Amino acid sequence: MGSDRHVVMREDVILGAGLLAAAANIIMQLGRPGVGYGVVESRVDDGNVYRRPFKRGRTTLTYLAVAMLGTDEERAAYRRAVNAQHAQVVSTASSPVPYNAFDPELQLWVAACLYKGFEDVHTAYLCPLPADELDEVYRAAAPLGTTLQVPEDMWPADRAAFEQYWRRGLDQVHIDDTVREYLRGIATASFLPRPLHLLTRRFNLFVTTGFLPPEFREQMRLRWTARQQRRFDGMNRVLGRIIRASPQVVRAFPYNVCLWDLRRRLRAGKPLV
């Protein structure tokens, strides 16, 4: 019964509306220089959001879906597929900082940002979870890291330990001009086809800045006023009412579709990423 409850709670936390916070979460992840330069310098063409934005988006959403909602066998299959690409992400002699996509410390930071994003989105659109339920969701979120190379004992033991880890991690955040320029394009959706980019860039920058913690706004040199915060809060209240009135299958879109597609690909023996 405890296991079933975890599944339900994971589904409750994974909200499709959280895609509005996706760019902010990417900025948080790449705020760690080893992650930032690993992405900026990556030679994996399939994983380049500027060259193949929709494929990159599908890969990331599928990872989140399988990590939180998939079976152990599905996670193992996706790990093998992702590892094949991560094997190519390693720093060179000319890289400003050393990095390796198999580094468990860097992967832990990415997983921590993903968990933080889930928690922030749930608070923004639904409500803060009671402490005991949040504890269970936190423990259930460990596969965000352990699906790849993060050993289970590296995932902070509880939310208090996580908060300590998070505060220490913020001290290691540094976004230089090279990574900032790359991330500015993410924040303004410049990776999308030009008509979509022109249509969404102002809104995407607004919601991205709104979801960023102050430390990351400062690193990105993004201005944020009290008036903008009021607009952001008002938007989230309206979206929250819509989300709360929606059935679970709608709330979970597109994660549920990505998990369905993964299972279809597994059955057909097709590439997963």
Secondary structure, 3 states (H helix, E strand, C coil): CHHHHHHHHHHHHCCHHHHHHHHHHHHHHHCCHHHHHHHHCCCCHHHCCCCCHHHHHHHHHHHHHHHHHCCHHHHHHHHHHHHHHHCCCECCCCCCCCCECCCHHHHHHHHHHHHHHHHHHHHHHCCCCCHHHHHHHHHHCCHHHHCCCCCHHHCCCCHHHHHHHHHHHHCCCCCCHHHHHHHHHHHCCCCCCHHHHHHHHHHHHHHHHHHCCHHHHHHHCCCCCHHHHHHHHHHHHHHHHHHHCCCHHHHCCCHHHHHHHHHHHHHHCCCCC
